Amino acid sequence: MKTLGSMSCGKGLLLLFISLLGLVGTLLIDPIPQDPNFHLFADTRTCLGILNFGNTASNIVFAIIGSWGIWITLGPKGNELFISGMHKLPYVVFYIGIFLVSIGSGYYHWSPDNERLFWDRLPMTIAFMGFFVACLTDRLGQPALVKWLLPLSILLGAGSVIYWAVTESQGSGDLRLYGFIQFFPILILPLVCKFYPRWNYTNGKYLFWIVVCYTFALLLEKLDYWIYDLFFATISGHTLKHLFASVSAFIVAIMLQSKRINED
């Protein structure tokens, strides 16, 4: 008869195998260059002296929610919410990343090009990795893993953007690793939750809506021009992407304040 420890170890090894398989599969496909048309957004209005107004100004929501999240995690509330500093740290990193997105994305959208896009994507990887490590270590019930998994994940995330920028500057841009960092955690998260149902902070119903909002945000980005025309040039799909992505970060804060321990 299998013990709980051996079953948990087997599930962990399976997740590791799937992760390595996904990474190898990503590296086996052809390099993905940056689409030169990526920077051609629908909303190019100048308003109140702000270039590309909708896409630039909408980044204020990331600053607001990022600041709120930092206050929740590092302020007096954080001492009540978190069992220990190791439980708290990934969420602090996540919300610092969200706040930095407001700066990097605003800088990029003011005058979109590949050089500025680097500063848009870099803080996003910080946020992605902070949230993924938070979910993974919470579900595994191993907060001590944060000490090495968080810095390693941040380095991998930042490395994917640096790799893209270097290859892009050499005329052979490659977005494969950045795409893996952005999408693979979302794809494997349901499996993590299935294998490890106990949680302290990562309430499944909130995780569902976080993923739904972020996925919808990515869809809105693809419908940038269509939505801009639909709403008579008042708001674009990319601007709505910013708003829905920020809703995901908002739901994370609500999730943290939900029931703390899941009881089987």
KANORVEN-V793472 format. One record per backbone hydrogen bond with DSSP energy under -0.5 kcal/mol. NH is the residue of the N-H (numbers start at 1). CO is the residue of the C=O. Records with the same first field share a line. If there is no record, write none. Layout:
BEGIN
NH=CO ; CO
END
This chain:
BEGIN
7=3
8=4
9=5
10=6
11=7
12=8
13=9
14=10
15=11
16=12
17=13
18=14
19=15
20=16
21=17
22=18
23=19
24=20
25=21
26=22
27=23
28=24
29=25 ; 26
33=31
38=35
39=36
40=37
41=39
44=42
47=45 ; 50
50=47
51=49
53=45 ; 50
56=52
57=53
58=54
59=56
60=57
61=58
62=59
63=59
64=60
65=61
66=62
67=63
68=64
69=65
70=66
71=67
72=68
73=69
74=70
75=71
78=75
79=75 ; 76
80=76 ; 77
81=77
82=78
88=84
89=85
90=86
91=88
92=88
93=89
94=90
95=91
96=92
97=93
98=94
99=95
100=96
101=97
102=98 ; 99
103=99
104=100
105=101
106=102
107=103
108=104
109=105
110=106
111=107 ; 108
117=113
118=114
119=115 ; 116
120=116 ; 117
121=117
122=118
123=119
124=120
125=121
126=122
127=123
128=124
129=125
130=126
131=127
132=128
133=129
134=130
135=131
136=132
137=133
138=134
139=135
140=136
141=137
142=137
145=142
146=143
147=144
148=145
149=145
150=146
151=146
152=148
153=149
154=150
155=151
156=152
157=153
158=154
159=155
160=156
161=157
162=158
163=159
164=160
165=161
166=162
167=163
168=164
169=165
170=166
171=168
172=167
175=32
179=175
180=176
181=177
182=178
183=179
184=180
187=183
188=184
189=185
190=186
192=188
193=189
194=190
195=191
196=192
203=201
206=203
207=203
208=204
209=205
210=206
211=207
212=208
213=209
214=210
215=211
216=212
217=213
218=214
219=215
220=216
221=217
222=218
223=219
224=221
227=223
228=224
229=225
230=226
231=227
232=229
233=228
234=231
237=224
240=236
241=237
242=238
243=239
244=240
245=241
246=242
247=243
248=244
249=245
250=246
251=247
252=248
253=249
254=250
255=251
256=252
257=253 ; 254
258=255
262=199 ; 260
264=262
END
